[in-house]
Amino acid sequence: MINLDSREDVLRLDPKEMHRLTCEFSDQVKQALEIAENSSLPTWGAKPDNVILTGMGGSAAGGDFVGAMFDALGTVPFLVNRDYSLPNWAGSGSLVFAASYSGNTEETLAAYDQAKKLGANIIAVTSGGKLADQAAADGFPVIGIPGGQPPRTALGFLMMPVLAACIKLGLLPDQDFERLISLLKDSADAWRLESPESQNPTKQMARELYGKPVVLYGLGSWQGAVAGRWKGQICENAKEMCFSHAYPELCHNEILGWVKANEQCSNGWGLVTLRDGTESPKMEARGRITADLVSHAAKNQYATAIGDTLLEKMMTLTLFGDFVSLYLAAMNEVDPESIDSINILKAELVSVPLR
């Protein structure tokens, strides 16, 4: 059995230092905000009709959280686009963030070309590659971020410049970034390897989830976005299947899938409910009643956000899930950084035409 308090056990299959990168997330957020502050953004005369972030995988993950900020605090629509093409309604009034960590993501490059043809205002967020070259040649702002690490560990670099740019452009209100960075540092200290399992809730949760298919339920829309991030991290880092959904929608369909779920998996399912901690009585009741209804197949665990603002809550809850995924990877005895299947797929797609 893997000892989650053992440096050798946890880091033996982590040659790319995914655990270290996760522990240093607060530093990454700080550096990303400094990059954004020093980036030159044009002053566009009119407020955009809408804002779109186009990207894939880890490069798009932060867009879901910026979108939640727009839903709660913004005055124009925000969409995360994960495709080769933009929605039909996109146009010259759109502000498009093209986010690609490598700068060579084929779907993002295709969507960038379409945004340019539509006459949209574009801001590129990338570490280089074709996207940086093309945007610079076309005269669009490029927010350059450091490269050299897996995109899923670069959430701060990919998200914070987008958030800071939206604040600078008057599309979102100011945020207390100093407090956010402090909360993230304190959280990482509480959840890192050196924190013993007896006092470390991320290790305890990984232990409970080990060997089971994992289902993540967000107790609301932004919690559902964080559940989506957890799903991606568990799939990529721990190399195991994971599913996510959000309340209240799951109460109208997926709840019935649990009726026979115990017959599908004799070892039981791992269920985690992600919550704000200040949900309405109605939403709390949904979570409690659902957990009771599915208890024959899954033992529910809660993960509760830390902080006062929406941004703080989303980011601390996200970091919690990152640590859980890494401890699951250690227990599964897999390299959390390895993405062999994705690399094989990309290599096969190189020779396939877009249309």
VEXDREN-2710 file (C-alpha; in Angstrom, 1 decimal):
% VEXDREN-2710
k/r/px/py/pz
1/MET/0.0/0.0/0.0
2/ILE/1.3/3.5/-0.9
3/ASN/2.2/5.6/2.1
4/LEU/1.0/9.1/1.2
5/ASP/3.3/10.6/3.9
6/SER/6.4/9.0/2.2
7/ARG/8.3/11.3/-0.1
8/GLU/9.7/8.2/-1.9
9/ASP/6.2/6.7/-2.5
10/VAL/4.6/9.9/-3.7
11/LEU/7.4/11.3/-5.8
12/ARG/8.9/8.1/-7.2
13/LEU/6.9/8.4/-10.4
14/ASP/6.8/12.2/-10.6
15/PRO/10.0/13.0/-12.6
16/LYS/8.5/16.3/-14.0
17/GLU/7.8/17.5/-10.5
18/MET/4.1/18.0/-10.8
19/HIS/3.8/18.1/-7.0
20/ARG/6.3/20.9/-6.7
21/LEU/4.5/22.9/-9.5
22/THR/1.2/22.5/-7.6
23/CYS/2.7/23.6/-4.3
24/GLU/4.1/26.7/-6.1
25/PHE/0.7/27.7/-7.5
26/SER/0.5/30.9/-5.4
27/ASP/3.8/32.1/-6.8
28/GLN/2.6/31.3/-10.3
29/VAL/-0.5/33.4/-9.8
30/LYS/1.6/36.3/-8.5
31/GLN/4.0/36.1/-11.5
32/ALA/1.0/35.9/-13.9
33/LEU/-0.5/39.0/-12.5
34/GLU/2.8/40.9/-12.8
35/ILE/3.0/39.8/-16.5
36/ALA/-0.6/41.0/-17.1
37/GLU/0.1/44.3/-15.4
38/ASN/3.2/44.9/-17.6
39/SER/1.3/43.9/-20.8
40/SER/0.2/46.6/-23.2
41/LEU/-3.5/46.5/-24.1
42/PRO/-5.1/48.8/-26.5
43/THR/-8.0/51.0/-25.4
44/TRP/-11.0/50.0/-27.5
45/GLY/-13.6/52.7/-27.7
46/ALA/-16.7/50.6/-27.2
47/LYS/-17.5/47.9/-24.8
48/PRO/-17.6/44.5/-26.6
49/ASP/-20.9/42.9/-27.4
50/ASN/-19.5/39.7/-25.9
51/VAL/-16.3/38.0/-24.8
52/ILE/-15.1/34.6/-26.0
53/LEU/-12.1/32.6/-24.8
54/THR/-11.2/30.0/-27.4
55/GLY/-8.8/27.2/-26.2
56/MET/-8.6/23.5/-25.4
57/GLY/-7.7/21.4/-22.3
58/GLY/-5.7/23.1/-19.7
59/SER/-5.5/26.3/-21.8
60/ALA/-9.3/26.7/-21.6
61/ALA/-9.8/25.6/-18.0
62/GLY/-9.3/29.1/-16.6
63/GLY/-11.9/30.4/-19.0
64/ASP/-14.6/28.5/-17.2
65/PHE/-13.7/30.4/-14.0
66/VAL/-13.5/33.7/-15.7
67/GLY/-16.9/32.9/-17.2
68/ALA/-18.3/32.3/-13.7
69/MET/-17.0/35.7/-12.7
70/PHE/-18.8/37.3/-15.7
71/ASP/-22.0/35.4/-14.8
72/ALA/-21.9/36.8/-11.3
73/LEU/-20.3/40.3/-11.9
74/GLY/-20.1/41.1/-15.6
75/THR/-22.3/43.1/-17.9
76/VAL/-21.7/41.2/-21.2
77/PRO/-21.9/37.5/-22.1
78/PHE/-18.8/35.4/-21.8
79/LEU/-18.3/32.0/-23.6
80/VAL/-15.6/29.4/-23.5
81/ASN/-15.2/28.0/-27.0
82/ARG/-13.6/24.5/-27.3
83/ASP/-13.7/23.9/-31.0
84/TYR/-12.1/24.7/-34.4
85/SER/-14.8/27.3/-35.1
86/LEU/-16.5/30.1/-33.3
87/PRO/-20.3/30.4/-32.8
88/ASN/-22.2/31.9/-35.7
89/TRP/-23.1/35.0/-33.6
90/ALA/-19.4/36.0/-33.1
91/GLY/-18.5/39.1/-35.0
92/SER/-16.7/42.4/-35.1
93/GLY/-18.2/43.3/-31.7
94/SER/-16.6/40.3/-30.1
95/LEU/-13.5/40.3/-27.9
96/VAL/-11.7/37.0/-28.4
97/PHE/-9.0/35.7/-26.1
98/ALA/-7.0/33.0/-28.0
99/ALA/-5.4/30.9/-25.3
100/SER/-2.9/28.2/-26.1
101/TYR/-0.1/27.4/-23.8
102/SER/2.1/26.0/-26.5
103/GLY/0.8/28.3/-29.2
104/ASN/0.4/25.4/-31.6
105/THR/-3.0/24.0/-30.6
106/GLU/-4.7/23.4/-34.0
107/GLU/-8.3/24.1/-32.8
108/THR/-7.2/27.4/-31.3
109/LEU/-5.3/28.5/-34.4
110/ALA/-8.3/27.7/-36.6
111/ALA/-10.6/29.7/-34.3
112/TYR/-8.1/32.6/-34.3
113/ASP/-8.1/32.7/-38.1
114/GLN/-11.9/32.9/-38.0
115/ALA/-11.9/35.6/-35.4
116/LYS/-9.5/37.7/-37.5
117/LYS/-11.7/37.3/-40.6
118/LEU/-14.7/38.4/-38.6
119/GLY/-13.0/41.6/-37.6
120/ALA/-13.0/40.7/-33.9
121/ASN/-10.6/42.3/-31.4
122/ILE/-8.2/39.6/-30.3
123/ILE/-5.8/39.1/-27.4
124/ALA/-3.5/36.1/-27.5
125/VAL/-2.3/34.4/-24.3
126/THR/0.5/32.0/-25.0
127/SER/4.1/31.0/-24.3
128/GLY/5.0/31.3/-28.0
129/GLY/4.5/29.1/-31.1
130/LYS/2.4/29.9/-34.2
131/LEU/-0.2/31.8/-32.2
132/ALA/2.3/34.3/-30.8
133/ASP/3.9/34.8/-34.2
134/GLN/0.6/35.2/-36.1
135/ALA/-1.0/37.6/-33.5
136/ALA/2.1/39.8/-33.4
137/ALA/2.2/39.9/-37.2
138/ASP/-1.5/40.8/-37.3
139/GLY/-0.9/43.6/-34.8
140/PHE/-2.9/42.0/-31.9
141/PRO/-1.7/42.1/-28.3
142/VAL/0.2/39.1/-27.1
143/ILE/0.4/38.3/-23.4
144/GLY/3.5/36.2/-23.2
145/ILE/3.7/33.6/-20.4
146/PRO/6.5/31.3/-19.4
147/GLY/6.5/27.9/-21.1
148/GLY/8.1/24.6/-20.3
149/GLN/5.5/22.9/-18.0
150/PRO/2.3/20.8/-18.6
151/PRO/-0.6/23.2/-19.5
152/ARG/-2.7/21.8/-16.7
153/THR/-0.2/23.0/-14.2
154/ALA/-0.2/26.5/-15.7
155/LEU/-3.7/27.5/-14.8
156/GLY/-2.4/30.7/-13.1
157/PHE/-0.4/31.7/-16.2
158/LEU/-3.4/31.1/-18.5
159/MET/-6.2/32.4/-16.4
160/MET/-4.9/35.4/-14.5
161/PRO/-3.9/37.5/-17.6
162/VAL/-7.4/37.0/-19.0
163/LEU/-9.0/38.1/-15.7
164/ALA/-6.6/41.0/-15.2
165/ALA/-7.2/42.2/-18.8
166/CYS/-11.0/42.1/-18.3
167/ILE/-10.6/44.2/-15.2
168/LYS/-8.3/46.6/-17.0
169/LEU/-10.8/46.9/-19.8
170/GLY/-13.6/47.7/-17.3
171/LEU/-15.5/44.4/-17.9
172/LEU/-15.1/43.1/-14.4
173/PRO/-14.6/44.8/-11.0
174/ASP/-11.3/44.9/-9.1
175/GLN/-10.2/41.9/-7.1
176/ASP/-8.1/41.6/-3.9
177/PHE/-5.3/39.6/-5.5
178/GLU/-3.0/39.8/-2.5
179/ARG/-5.5/38.0/-0.3
180/LEU/-6.0/35.4/-3.0
181/ILE/-2.3/34.7/-3.2
182/SER/-2.0/34.4/0.6
183/LEU/-5.0/32.0/0.7
184/LEU/-3.5/29.8/-2.0
185/LYS/-0.1/29.7/-0.3
186/ASP/-1.7/28.7/3.1
187/SER/-3.8/26.1/1.4
188/ALA/-0.9/24.5/-0.4
189/ASP/1.1/24.4/2.8
190/ALA/-1.9/22.5/4.4
191/TRP/-2.2/20.0/1.6
192/ARG/1.4/19.4/0.4
193/LEU/3.3/16.2/0.9
194/GLU/4.8/17.3/4.2
195/SER/1.4/17.6/5.8
196/PRO/0.6/14.2/7.3
197/GLU/-2.4/12.2/6.1
198/SER/-3.9/12.4/9.6
199/GLN/-4.3/16.2/9.2
200/ASN/-4.4/16.5/5.4
201/PRO/-7.9/16.3/3.9
202/THR/-6.6/16.0/0.3
203/LYS/-4.8/12.8/1.2
204/GLN/-7.8/11.5/3.1
205/MET/-10.1/12.1/0.2
206/ALA/-7.7/10.4/-2.3
207/ARG/-7.6/7.4/0.1
208/GLU/-11.4/7.2/0.1
209/LEU/-11.6/7.5/-3.7
210/TYR/-8.8/5.0/-4.6
211/GLY/-9.9/2.1/-6.7
212/LYS/-13.3/3.5/-7.5
213/PRO/-14.8/5.4/-10.4
214/VAL/-15.2/8.9/-9.3
215/VAL/-18.3/11.2/-9.7
216/LEU/-18.0/14.9/-8.9
217/TYR/-21.1/17.0/-8.2
218/GLY/-21.0/20.8/-8.1
219/LEU/-23.6/22.2/-5.7
220/GLY/-24.3/25.1/-8.2
221/SER/-23.0/26.4/-11.5
222/TRP/-19.6/27.7/-10.6
223/GLN/-19.0/24.6/-8.3
224/GLY/-19.9/22.6/-11.4
225/ALA/-17.2/24.4/-13.3
226/VAL/-14.7/23.5/-10.6
227/ALA/-15.9/19.9/-10.8
228/GLY/-15.1/19.9/-14.5
229/ARG/-11.5/21.0/-13.6
230/TRP/-11.3/18.2/-11.0
231/LYS/-12.5/15.7/-13.7
232/GLY/-9.8/16.8/-16.1
233/GLN/-7.1/16.6/-13.4
234/ILE/-8.1/13.2/-12.2
235/CYS/-8.3/11.8/-15.8
236/GLU/-4.9/13.3/-16.8
237/ASN/-2.9/12.9/-13.6
238/ALA/-4.4/9.7/-12.1
239/LYS/-5.2/8.0/-15.4
240/GLU/-8.6/6.9/-14.3
241/MET/-12.2/7.5/-15.4
242/CYS/-14.0/10.4/-13.7
243/PHE/-17.4/12.1/-14.3
244/SER/-18.8/15.4/-13.3
245/HIS/-22.2/17.1/-13.2
246/ALA/-23.9/20.0/-11.4
247/TYR/-26.9/20.7/-9.3
248/PRO/-29.8/21.4/-9.8
249/GLU/-29.7/19.8/-13.3
250/LEU/-28.5/16.4/-12.2
251/CYS/-31.6/16.1/-10.0
252/HIS/-33.7/15.9/-13.2
253/ASN/-31.8/13.0/-14.9
254/GLU/-28.6/11.6/-13.6
255/ILE/-30.0/10.9/-10.1
256/LEU/-31.9/8.0/-11.6
257/GLY/-28.7/6.5/-13.0
258/TRP/-27.7/5.6/-9.4
259/VAL/-30.6/3.2/-9.0
260/LYS/-28.7/0.3/-10.5
261/ALA/-25.2/1.8/-10.1
262/ASN/-24.2/-0.7/-7.3
263/GLU/-24.6/-3.5/-9.8
264/GLN/-22.3/-1.7/-12.3
265/CYS/-19.4/-1.4/-9.8
266/SER/-19.3/-3.9/-7.0
267/ASN/-16.4/-2.0/-5.4
268/GLY/-18.6/1.1/-5.0
269/TRP/-18.4/4.5/-6.5
270/GLY/-16.5/7.5/-5.2
271/LEU/-18.8/10.6/-4.9
272/VAL/-17.6/14.1/-4.0
273/THR/-19.8/17.1/-3.6
274/LEU/-18.1/20.4/-4.2
275/ARG/-19.7/23.3/-2.3
276/ASP/-19.4/27.0/-1.5
277/GLY/-20.4/26.5/2.2
278/THR/-23.1/29.2/2.0
279/GLU/-25.6/27.6/-0.4
280/SER/-29.3/28.3/-0.1
281/PRO/-31.4/26.0/2.1
282/LYS/-33.0/24.6/-1.1
283/MET/-29.6/23.8/-2.7
284/GLU/-28.3/22.2/0.5
285/ALA/-31.4/20.1/0.7
286/ARG/-30.8/18.9/-2.9
287/GLY/-27.3/17.8/-2.0
288/ARG/-28.3/16.1/1.3
289/ILE/-31.3/14.2/-0.2
290/THR/-29.4/13.1/-3.2
291/ALA/-26.5/11.8/-1.1
292/ASP/-29.1/9.8/0.9
293/LEU/-30.7/8.4/-2.2
294/VAL/-27.4/7.2/-3.7
295/SER/-25.8/5.9/-0.5
296/HIS/-26.4/2.3/-1.5
297/ALA/-23.8/2.8/-4.2
298/ALA/-21.6/5.6/-3.1
299/LYS/-20.4/7.2/0.1
300/ASN/-20.5/11.0/-0.4
301/GLN/-17.7/13.3/0.7
302/TYR/-17.7/17.1/0.7
303/ALA/-15.1/19.5/-0.4
304/THR/-15.8/23.0/0.7
305/ALA/-14.2/26.2/-0.7
306/ILE/-12.1/28.5/1.4
307/GLY/-12.4/32.3/1.1
308/ASP/-14.9/35.1/1.0
309/THR/-15.0/36.1/-2.7
310/LEU/-16.1/34.0/-5.7
311/LEU/-12.6/34.1/-7.1
312/GLU/-11.0/32.9/-3.8
313/LYS/-13.5/30.1/-3.5
314/MET/-13.1/28.9/-7.0
315/MET/-9.3/28.9/-6.8
316/THR/-8.9/27.3/-3.4
317/LEU/-11.4/24.5/-4.3
318/THR/-9.6/24.0/-7.6
319/LEU/-6.2/23.6/-5.8
320/PHE/-7.7/21.1/-3.4
321/GLY/-8.7/18.9/-6.4
322/ASP/-5.2/19.3/-7.9
323/PHE/-3.7/17.7/-4.8
324/VAL/-6.3/15.0/-4.6
325/SER/-5.5/14.0/-8.3
326/LEU/-1.8/13.8/-7.5
327/TYR/-2.2/11.6/-4.5
328/LEU/-4.5/9.4/-6.6
329/ALA/-1.7/9.2/-9.2
330/ALA/0.7/8.1/-6.5
331/MET/-1.7/5.4/-5.3
332/ASN/-2.3/4.2/-8.9
333/GLU/1.5/4.1/-9.4
334/VAL/1.4/6.2/-12.6
335/ASP/3.4/9.2/-13.8
336/PRO/1.0/12.2/-13.4
337/GLU/2.7/14.1/-16.2
338/SER/2.6/11.4/-18.9
339/ILE/0.0/12.0/-21.7
340/ASP/0.9/9.2/-24.1
341/SER/-2.6/8.7/-25.4
342/ILE/-2.9/12.4/-26.2
343/ASN/0.5/12.5/-28.0
344/ILE/-0.5/9.5/-30.1
345/LEU/-3.7/11.1/-31.1
346/LYS/-2.1/14.4/-32.0
347/ALA/0.5/12.6/-34.1
348/GLU/-2.2/10.7/-36.0
349/LEU/-4.1/13.9/-36.6
350/VAL/-1.2/15.8/-38.2
351/SER/-1.8/14.4/-41.6
352/VAL/-5.6/14.8/-41.5
353/PRO/-7.0/17.9/-43.3
354/LEU/-9.2/20.3/-41.3
355/ARG/-11.9/20.2/-44.0
END
